Every structure is written in C-alpha cells, then in structure tokens.
Amino acid sequence: MSHHHNSNKNPDHKPTRVRTVLNEKQLHTLRSCYNANPRPDALMKEQLVEMTGLSPRVIRVWFQNKRCKDKKRSILMKQMQQQEKTL
C-alpha cells in the first residue's frame, strides 16, 4: 500500500487555477484604457472584453491589481521625496 496520492491530502485545497497570461496586445489595450480611465465603467469593461477576448473577471482583477500597484508606487515615491528633503 505505498501509493502516493498527494492530490487529496488537503481537503480544502482548491484546484490550482490557471493564471491567465496576457499577450502584449492585450496588455497594451488594458494599459492605454487604464491611463485614460483607471476605473472603467461596465460599458468600458464590456468593450475591453470584446477587444481583448478576455473574461470580465480577468479584466476586473487586472484593473484592481493595477490600481493597487500604482497606489503603492505613488506612496513609495512620496516617501522617497520626503527622505530626500530630510537628508
């Protein structure tokens, strides 16, 4: 009885979701839309779905992540500027 089945060792282990990999064209579309409008409305998202062929969920998550990253970056930039003044 030495069959190793790691698949169901962890009962609440969710099946690993395949991370959607975006190609350059899709990223370019999303980025340019983000630059114009970081918080696209439903209509804009619908257009992005059609343009990129991605699922609405992927687009929603991408914008969330991008806003989060931009926020962190701007906070870091502010901190760096503060540090430069105190030096």
C-alpha positions as CSV (number, residue, x, y, z in Angstrom):
1,M,0.0,0.0,0.0
2,S,2.6,2.6,-1.0
3,H,0.6,4.6,-3.5
4,H,1.4,8.3,-3.0
5,H,-1.6,10.4,-3.8
6,N,-0.9,14.0,-2.9
7,S,-3.9,15.2,-4.8
8,N,-6.4,14.8,-2.0
9,K,-4.2,15.1,1.1
10,N,-5.5,18.6,1.7
11,P,-9.3,18.5,1.8
12,D,-9.8,22.3,1.4
13,H,-7.2,22.6,-1.3
14,K,-8.7,24.4,-4.2
15,P,-7.8,23.2,-7.6
16,T,-5.0,25.5,-8.8
17,R,-6.5,28.0,-11.2
18,V,-4.5,28.5,-14.4
19,R,-3.2,32.1,-14.3
20,T,-4.3,33.9,-17.4
21,V,-1.3,35.1,-19.3
22,L,-1.9,38.2,-21.3
23,N,-0.1,38.9,-24.5
24,E,1.4,42.2,-25.4
25,K,-1.6,43.3,-27.5
26,Q,-4.0,42.7,-24.7
27,L,-1.7,44.4,-22.1
28,H,-1.4,47.4,-24.4
29,T,-5.1,47.7,-24.7
30,L,-5.7,47.4,-21.0
31,R,-2.9,49.8,-20.2
32,S,-4.0,52.5,-22.6
33,C,-7.5,52.2,-21.2
34,Y,-6.2,52.4,-17.7
35,N,-4.2,55.6,-18.5
36,A,-7.4,57.2,-19.8
37,N,-9.6,55.8,-17.0
38,P,-8.3,53.8,-14.1
39,R,-11.8,52.9,-13.1
40,P,-13.7,51.8,-16.2
41,D,-17.5,51.5,-16.0
42,A,-19.4,48.4,-17.1
43,L,-19.7,49.6,-20.7
44,M,-16.0,50.3,-20.9
45,K,-15.2,46.9,-19.4
46,E,-17.6,45.3,-22.0
47,Q,-15.7,46.9,-24.8
48,L,-12.4,45.6,-23.3
49,V,-13.8,42.1,-23.1
50,E,-14.6,42.3,-26.8
51,M,-11.3,43.9,-27.8
52,T,-9.1,41.6,-25.8
53,G,-11.2,38.4,-25.8
54,L,-10.5,38.1,-22.0
55,S,-13.1,37.3,-19.4
56,P,-14.7,40.1,-17.5
57,R,-13.3,38.6,-14.3
58,V,-9.7,38.8,-15.6
59,I,-10.2,42.4,-16.7
60,R,-11.7,43.4,-13.3
61,V,-8.9,41.8,-11.4
62,W,-6.3,43.3,-13.7
63,F,-7.6,46.8,-13.0
64,Q,-7.8,46.1,-9.3
65,N,-4.2,44.9,-9.2
66,K,-3.0,47.9,-11.4
67,R,-4.7,50.4,-9.1
68,C,-3.2,48.7,-6.1
69,K,0.3,48.7,-7.6
70,D,0.0,52.3,-8.7
71,K,-1.1,53.3,-5.3
72,K,1.8,51.5,-3.7
73,R,4.2,53.1,-6.2
74,S,2.9,56.6,-5.6
75,I,3.2,56.1,-1.8
76,L,6.8,54.9,-2.3
77,M,7.6,57.9,-4.5
78,K,6.2,60.3,-1.8
79,Q,8.3,58.5,0.8
80,M,11.4,58.8,-1.3
81,Q,10.8,62.5,-1.9
82,Q,10.3,63.0,1.9
83,Q,13.6,61.2,2.6
84,E,15.4,63.4,0.0
85,K,14.2,66.5,1.8
86,T,15.4,65.3,5.2
87,L,18.9,64.3,4.0
